[in-house]
Amino acid sequence: MRFNKPPTTFEEQIDILVSRGMSIPDREHALHYLKHLNYYRLRGYWLPFEADTKNHRFKTGVTFDDALNLYVFDREMRLLLIDAIERIEVSLRTQWAYHLAHNHGAHAYLDVALSKNAGWHQANLESLNKELERSDEVFVGHYNNTYSHPKNSPPIWAVCEVMSLGVLSRWLKSLRPAKTRADIANTYFISDKVLESFVEHLSYVRNVCAHHSRLWNRRLTKTMELPRTKPKGMYQNFNPGQDRKLYNTLVMIAYFMDLISPHHHWKTRLKALISNHAVDARAMGFPDNWQTLPIWRH
């Protein structure tokens, strides 16, 4: 089938929504948001309000602000996640560098023998070198101007500061020595397999946030392994049947935040965000009793 839909004006977009049963009492209000948020972007937030998805007919009483409320909630949720992911990422970098340095030396990341696969190691090193080349950090220039060996290769506790979460995830995944893997994971009282899976998943979620994509009601393509045995009692906080929804990710983030920033208010902010926007948390995989679970009670 050949695509032949013509573009519509902002005013025509409002007319389309009204013709489908959406209540828009303040056209100027809706016009403002359509001019700056894009009809197609907002469409993902009013889909749940459709009674007839084939003909895009809305349920009785649905307003433009119902969809806008979900959009604003989702935007604030992404910002909340970015705040937590930043802290987790910095902690992970620190642990990765610390244990590799103490177990294998200041330039352990250059040693191919510490990788499960020589090809992975080369690819990871190339990615890291590109980030070093792009970096304007003072320590990079200082090392390169001061030391001739290893050339253009600062110690691991310095290079970790220019690593993206995606690159760090790949380094963790390819790390061979069992003791070093366990040392890093033991900081968080989980297995190295669970940590590896979580960091890979977290990198994916961070990219969703960074590209301003929808998280609410999203079907996540990259899942993670849940910690079933340790720490003790942690598994009861998850919703195993909803592994492609956001809830389990939030549980793991809350757990890490409790370890990294014991006096944080992140969970309180999350609960307030859900309450203030009156969203149906089940669309994100939340169980009905989520606020009674141990991870959310403290």
C-alpha positions as CSV (number, residue, x, y, z in Angstrom):
1,M,0.0,0.0,0.0
2,R,1.3,3.4,-0.9
3,F,1.3,6.1,1.8
4,N,-0.7,9.1,0.7
5,K,-1.8,10.8,3.9
6,P,-1.4,14.6,3.6
7,P,0.0,16.7,6.5
8,T,-2.5,18.4,8.7
9,T,-2.4,21.8,10.3
10,F,-2.5,22.2,14.1
11,E,-6.1,23.4,13.9
12,E,-7.1,20.4,11.8
13,Q,-5.5,18.1,14.3
14,I,-7.8,19.6,17.0
15,D,-10.8,19.0,14.7
16,I,-9.8,15.4,14.2
17,L,-9.6,14.8,18.0
18,V,-12.9,16.4,18.6
19,S,-14.5,14.5,15.8
20,R,-13.3,11.3,17.5
21,G,-15.0,12.2,20.8
22,M,-12.2,14.0,22.7
23,S,-13.4,16.9,24.8
24,I,-11.3,20.1,24.1
25,P,-13.1,23.0,25.8
26,D,-10.0,25.3,25.5
27,R,-8.7,25.1,21.9
28,E,-5.9,27.6,22.4
29,H,-4.6,25.5,25.3
30,A,-4.6,22.4,23.1
31,L,-3.2,24.3,20.2
32,H,-0.2,25.5,22.2
33,Y,0.8,21.9,23.2
34,L,0.3,20.5,19.7
35,K,2.6,23.2,18.3
36,H,5.4,22.1,20.7
37,L,4.8,18.5,21.5
38,N,3.8,16.9,18.1
39,Y,0.5,15.2,17.5
40,Y,2.2,11.8,16.8
41,R,4.2,12.0,20.1
42,L,1.1,12.8,22.2
43,R,-0.8,10.0,20.4
44,G,1.0,7.4,22.5
45,Y,-0.5,8.9,25.6
46,W,-4.1,9.1,24.4
47,L,-4.3,5.6,23.0
48,P,-5.4,4.1,26.4
49,F,-8.3,6.5,26.4
50,E,-9.7,5.1,23.1
51,A,-12.8,2.9,23.3
52,D,-12.4,1.8,19.7
53,T,-8.7,1.5,18.7
54,K,-9.5,0.7,15.0
55,N,-11.5,3.9,14.4
56,H,-9.7,5.8,17.2
57,R,-13.0,6.7,19.0
58,F,-12.5,8.0,22.5
59,K,-14.2,6.9,25.6
60,T,-17.0,9.2,26.9
61,G,-15.7,12.1,28.9
62,V,-12.0,11.9,27.8
63,T,-10.3,15.3,27.7
64,F,-7.1,16.6,26.0
65,D,-5.7,17.2,29.5
66,D,-6.1,13.5,30.4
67,A,-3.5,12.7,27.7
68,L,-1.4,15.7,28.6
69,N,-1.3,14.6,32.2
70,L,0.2,11.3,31.2
71,Y,2.7,13.0,29.1
72,V,3.8,15.3,31.9
73,F,4.0,12.3,34.3
74,D,6.1,10.4,31.9
75,R,8.5,13.3,31.4
76,E,8.9,13.7,35.1
77,M,9.4,10.0,35.5
78,R,12.3,10.1,33.0
79,L,13.9,12.9,34.9
80,L,13.6,11.0,38.1
81,L,15.2,7.9,36.6
82,I,18.0,9.9,35.1
83,D,18.8,11.3,38.6
84,A,19.0,7.8,40.0
85,I,20.8,6.2,37.1
86,E,23.6,8.9,37.3
87,R,24.3,7.9,40.9
88,I,24.3,4.2,40.1
89,E,26.5,4.7,37.1
90,V,29.1,6.6,39.1
91,S,29.1,3.9,41.8
92,L,29.5,1.2,39.2
93,R,32.4,2.9,37.5
94,T,34.1,3.3,40.9
95,Q,33.7,-0.3,41.8
96,W,34.8,-1.5,38.4
97,A,38.0,0.6,38.5
98,Y,38.8,-0.1,42.1
99,H,38.6,-3.9,42.0
100,L,40.4,-4.2,38.6
101,A,43.2,-1.9,39.8
102,H,43.7,-3.7,43.1
103,N,43.4,-7.2,41.6
104,H,45.2,-6.7,38.3
105,G,47.0,-3.3,38.3
106,A,46.6,0.3,37.3
107,H,46.2,-0.5,33.6
108,A,44.2,-3.7,33.9
109,Y,41.8,-2.6,31.2
110,L,44.6,-3.0,28.6
111,D,45.1,-6.7,29.4
112,V,43.3,-8.9,26.9
113,A,43.8,-11.9,29.2
114,L,41.2,-10.4,31.6
115,S,38.5,-10.6,28.9
116,K,36.4,-13.6,28.0
117,N,36.9,-12.9,24.3
118,A,39.8,-11.1,22.5
119,G,37.4,-9.6,19.9
120,W,35.2,-8.1,22.7
121,H,38.3,-6.7,24.4
122,Q,39.4,-5.0,21.2
123,A,36.0,-3.5,20.5
124,N,35.7,-2.3,24.1
125,L,39.2,-0.8,24.0
126,E,38.4,1.0,20.7
127,S,35.2,2.4,22.3
128,L,37.0,3.6,25.4
129,N,39.8,5.1,23.3
130,K,37.3,7.1,21.3
131,E,35.8,8.4,24.5
132,L,39.3,9.4,25.7
133,E,40.0,11.2,22.5
134,R,36.7,13.2,22.7
135,S,37.2,14.0,26.4
136,D,38.3,17.5,27.4
137,E,39.0,16.4,31.0
138,V,42.2,17.9,32.4
139,F,43.5,14.6,33.7
140,V,43.6,13.1,30.2
141,G,45.8,15.9,28.9
142,H,48.0,15.8,32.0
143,Y,48.6,12.1,31.6
144,N,49.4,12.3,27.9
145,N,51.8,15.2,28.4
146,T,53.5,13.6,31.4
147,Y,53.8,9.9,30.8
148,S,55.1,8.1,27.8
149,H,54.2,4.5,28.8
150,P,51.6,3.2,28.4
151,K,51.1,5.9,25.8
152,N,47.8,7.8,25.9
153,S,46.4,5.3,28.4
154,P,45.6,6.8,31.8
155,P,45.2,4.5,34.8
156,I,41.9,2.8,35.2
157,W,40.7,5.0,38.0
158,A,41.0,7.9,35.6
159,V,39.6,6.4,32.4
160,C,36.5,5.1,34.2
161,E,35.5,8.8,34.5
162,V,35.0,9.1,30.7
163,M,33.2,5.8,30.2
164,S,29.5,5.8,29.2
165,L,27.2,3.4,30.9
166,G,26.9,1.4,27.7
167,V,30.7,0.9,27.4
168,L,30.9,0.0,31.1
169,S,28.2,-2.6,30.6
170,R,30.2,-4.2,27.9
171,W,33.4,-4.2,30.0
172,L,31.5,-5.9,32.9
173,K,30.0,-8.5,30.5
174,S,33.4,-9.4,29.0
175,L,35.3,-9.5,32.3
176,R,36.8,-13.0,32.9
177,P,38.3,-13.3,36.4
178,A,35.6,-14.8,38.7
179,K,37.0,-13.2,41.8
180,T,37.0,-9.7,40.3
181,R,33.5,-10.1,39.0
182,A,32.4,-11.4,42.4
183,D,34.2,-8.5,44.2
184,I,32.3,-5.9,42.2
185,A,29.0,-7.6,42.6
186,N,29.4,-8.2,46.3
187,T,29.5,-4.5,46.9
188,Y,25.8,-4.6,46.1
189,F,25.1,-8.0,47.7
190,I,24.0,-9.6,44.4
191,S,25.5,-12.2,42.1
192,D,27.8,-11.1,39.2
193,K,25.3,-12.5,36.7
194,V,22.4,-10.4,38.1
195,L,24.7,-7.3,38.2
196,E,25.8,-7.8,34.6
197,S,22.2,-8.2,33.5
198,F,21.0,-5.2,35.4
199,V,23.7,-2.9,34.1
200,E,22.9,-3.9,30.5
201,H,19.2,-3.3,31.1
202,L,19.9,0.0,32.9
203,S,21.9,1.2,29.9
204,Y,18.9,0.5,27.7
205,V,16.5,2.3,30.0
206,R,18.9,5.3,30.2
207,N,19.0,5.5,26.4
208,V,15.2,5.5,26.4
209,C,15.2,8.4,28.8
210,A,18.0,10.3,27.0
211,H,16.0,10.1,23.7
212,H,12.9,11.4,25.5
213,S,11.0,8.3,24.5
214,R,7.9,7.1,26.3
215,L,8.5,5.0,29.5
216,W,4.9,4.8,30.8
217,N,3.1,1.8,29.4
218,R,6.2,0.9,27.3
219,R,7.0,-2.7,26.5
220,L,10.7,-3.0,27.3
221,T,12.8,-4.9,24.7
222,K,15.8,-5.5,27.0
223,T,14.8,-7.4,30.2
224,M,17.0,-8.3,33.2
225,E,17.6,-11.3,35.4
226,L,15.9,-10.9,38.8
227,P,17.9,-11.6,42.0
228,R,16.1,-14.8,43.3
229,T,18.3,-15.9,46.2
230,K,20.3,-12.9,47.4
231,P,19.9,-10.5,49.0
232,K,17.5,-12.5,51.2
233,G,13.9,-11.4,50.8
234,M,14.6,-9.2,47.8
235,Y,12.7,-11.3,45.3
236,Q,9.3,-10.7,47.0
237,N,9.4,-7.1,45.9
238,F,9.3,-7.9,42.2
239,N,6.4,-8.7,39.9
240,P,7.8,-11.6,37.9
241,G,4.9,-11.7,35.4
242,Q,5.7,-8.2,34.2
243,D,9.3,-8.5,33.2
244,R,8.8,-6.2,30.2
245,K,7.3,-3.4,32.2
246,L,9.0,-0.6,34.2
247,Y,8.1,-1.7,37.7
248,N,10.9,-4.3,38.2
249,T,13.4,-1.8,36.9
250,L,12.2,0.7,39.6
251,V,12.5,-1.9,42.3
252,M,16.2,-2.6,41.4
253,I,16.9,1.2,41.2
254,A,15.3,1.7,44.6
255,Y,17.4,-1.1,46.0
256,F,20.6,0.4,44.6
257,M,19.7,3.9,45.8
258,D,19.2,2.5,49.3
259,L,22.8,1.2,49.2
260,I,24.4,4.1,47.4
261,S,22.5,7.1,49.0
262,P,21.0,5.9,52.3
263,H,19.4,9.3,53.0
264,H,17.9,9.8,49.6
265,H,14.3,10.8,49.0
266,W,14.0,9.1,45.6
267,K,11.4,6.6,46.6
268,T,9.3,9.3,48.3
269,R,9.5,11.4,45.1
270,L,8.4,8.4,43.0
271,K,5.4,7.7,45.1
272,A,4.4,11.4,45.1
273,L,4.8,11.5,41.3
274,I,2.4,8.6,40.9
275,S,-0.1,10.0,43.4
276,N,0.0,13.6,42.1
277,H,-0.8,12.6,38.6
278,A,-3.3,9.9,39.6
279,V,-1.9,7.5,37.0
280,D,-2.8,3.8,36.8
281,A,0.5,2.3,37.9
282,R,-0.6,-1.2,36.7
283,A,0.2,0.0,33.2
284,M,3.8,0.0,34.2
285,G,3.6,-3.4,35.7
286,F,3.0,-2.4,39.3
287,P,1.2,-5.0,41.4
288,D,-1.9,-3.8,43.3
289,N,-0.2,-4.2,46.7
290,W,3.1,-2.5,45.7
291,Q,3.2,0.1,48.4
292,T,2.9,-2.6,51.1
293,L,6.0,-4.4,49.9
294,P,9.2,-4.0,52.0
295,I,11.2,-2.1,49.4
296,W,8.7,0.7,49.3
297,R,7.8,0.9,53.1
298,H,11.1,2.5,54.1
